[in-house]
């Protein structure tokens, strides 16, 4: 399968991950070992230090490694820590950034229209995906404000998360989930039978989680081969190709 990971990272984290990957080279070695071709990645400094630091680091690393694609972290436009909205979008275009990530708990902001209205309006118009943690009250509030924004929830769990995200899948047409930590027995197959394969993306959660768990779970899921290929990488490629910078 052609795996394209939507949720992988590297860098020195404040909390020790399962398998440290302080450099992109370590990440690439692990990807090679597990058969993962490409990854949409973040740098730990985006979350644990400041996006103005981590966004630069991940862009530099991806420039030297074509198998890695940068995702940047956002901050409220009002503080202009990352520049104005036009400046931020121009910087994304310059560095080839086609996806954004939110860390609202660590960075202490509200993920809503009041805070991000101008940025999210531009993201919707340009089809830029936003990757968010699976904190479901926050995710639902965001989708109520921006029902057609492309939103990808990550770091799911095997403890009844379907009861949270399936209603959102049914209501919001551009809402997606990734497979990182989604270990529910038969969960992928049940999801595909009910909703099709277009709204699920392969994600490892590396380095906080291992690659092989997600790879094996998808490889052995009881789904058609075309659905497996789409989840493994096709769906993410499609989303990134639709972005207009």
N, C-alpha and C positions, 0 to 999 in steps of 0.2 A: 504493500500500500504506500501511497504517497502522502506521508504525514506532514501537516503544516500546523504547528502548535500555536494556539491563540493565547496561551497563558504560561509563559516561561520567563525567567529572569536570571540575573547574575549580579555580583557586587557583594560588598561586605554588609551584612544585615545586623541590626541591633539584637535580633533574636536568632540563635543558631538554627539553621535549617537542617533538614534531614541529611542532605549532602551538599556541603558548601561549594559554591561556584563563584569564586571571587573575581574571575576574569571571563571574558567571552570565550577564550580558548578552552577553558574547562567545560563550559556549557556545550560548545561544539563537540568536544570529545564524547560527552555523555549522549548527545544527540546521535552521533555517528554509531556509538555502541548499540543504541536502542532502535536504530533505523528510522529516526525522525529527520526528514529532509530539511525543513525550514521552520522558523519560529518567529512569531510576533513577540518582541521581548521588551522588558523594562529593566531599569537599573535600580538596585536597592536604594540608592541615594535619592531617587525620585520620591520614595515613600518615607525613608527614615531620616534624610537630611533636608533637602529642599528641591522642588522641581527645577528651579533655575540651575542647580548643580547636576542633578540626575539626568535631566533632559539632554544636556550637552554631552554627558558621558555616554549615554546610550546611542545618541546620534553618531558620535565619533566611532564607537565600536562597530556599529552596523555599516558605516561607510567602508570599513576595512574587511567586512565579512558579508558577502552577498546573500548568504543563507539566513542571515538575521535581519529582521525588519523592525524599525523602532516604533514604539508607542510612547507618547509623551503624557505626563501628568498635567492636570489642570489645576488652577486656583481661581478664586473669585475675580472677575475682571475689575471690580471696583478698586482693589488694592494696587492694580497694575504691576504686581511683582513679576509677571510674565509679559508685561507690555499691555497695550490696548488690544482689543479683539482683532482689529485689522493687522496690527503688528504681529500678533501671535500666529494668525493664519498665514501671513507672509513668511514667517520663520518656518512653519510647517512645510510650506511649499519648497522653500530653499533646501530643507534637509530631507525631503521625501517622506515625511511623517503622514501616515494615512489612518491612524487610529489614536484615540486618546483614552486615558485611564483616570479614574477618580478614586481618591483615598479620603473620603469625607471624614471618617473617624479620626485618622491620624492627623489630618490637616485642619480639622475643626471648622467645617463649613456645612451649610445646608445645600443639598443637591436638589434645587428647585428653580422655578421660574424667577422668583425674586432675586436670587443670587446670580443665576447663569443665563437669564433670558436672552441677551444679545448673542452670546456665544453659541447657545444651543440652537437658536434660530439659524445661524450660519451653518452649524453642523448638519441640521436637517436639510437645508438647501443643497449642501455639498455631499450628502450621504456619508458623513464621517461617523464611524462607529464609536460608541462610548462603552468602555469596559468598566463594570462596577462590581463591587462585592455583593454576594447574595444576602444582603440585609433587606428583607422583603418589605417591611413597612416603608423604608426609604425608596426602594425600587418602585413600588406601586405609586407612591407620591410623585416620583419623577415622571412616570409614564402617564399619570393623570394630567400633569402639566404639559407634557410633550408626547402625545399618543403615537406619533409617527416617527419619532427619533429612533435611530438604530441603536439599541441597547443590548449589550451582551453581559449576562450575569455569570460570574465565575465562583469558584470555591464552593460548589454545592456539597452536599453531604448525603450519606445513605440513611439518614434518620428522618424520613417523611417529608423531604423537601418538595416532592411532587405536589403535595397539597398546597404549597405556596405558589410554585411557578406555573403549574398547569393552567390555573385560571388566567394568569397573565398572558400565557401563550395564546389562549383562546380569544382574548380581548384585544391585544396589541399586536398588529401584524408585523412590526419590525423588532420584536423582542426575541432574543436568542438566549440559549443557555450553553455553557461549555461542560465538558465531561470531567473536569478536574474534581476529584473527590466524589464523583457520582458512582458509588459502588453498590447501588441497589441491585439485588439479584434479578436479572431479567429486565432491569429498568430501561435500558436503551431500546431493547426490542419492543417493549410495551409502548414507549414513547413513539417510536417509528410507526407502529401499527395504527396508533390513534391520530398522530399529527403529521406523519411523513418525516422525511429525513432533512428537510431544508432548514430547520430551526435549531439544530444542534451542531456544535463545533467541538472538535477534539482539543482538549487542553490538558496539560500535564500537571500544572501547578508547581513545576520545578523552579527552584531547589527546595521548596518547602515540602513537596511531595516528589516521589520518584517517577521517572518516565515509564518504567515497565508496567506499572499497575494500570495506567490509562491505556497503554498500547495493547496489553493483553485483554483488557476488558472489552475494548472495541473489536479487536481481532476475533474474539470468540462470541461476540453478540450474535443472536439468532436473527439476522437481518439479511436482506439481499446484498449482493456485492456492490451494486451501484449505490445503495444507501450507505454502505460502509465507506466507500471511496469519497462520497460527498461529505460525510462527517469528518473523515480523516483529514481532509484538506480542501476539497472542492468548494465547500460552502464559504470558508474564509477567503479563498482566492476570489470568489465572486464578489463578496462584500468589498474587498479592497480594490478590485478593479472598477467598482462603481463610484469610488471617491473622486470628487472634482476639486482639486486644489487651485 
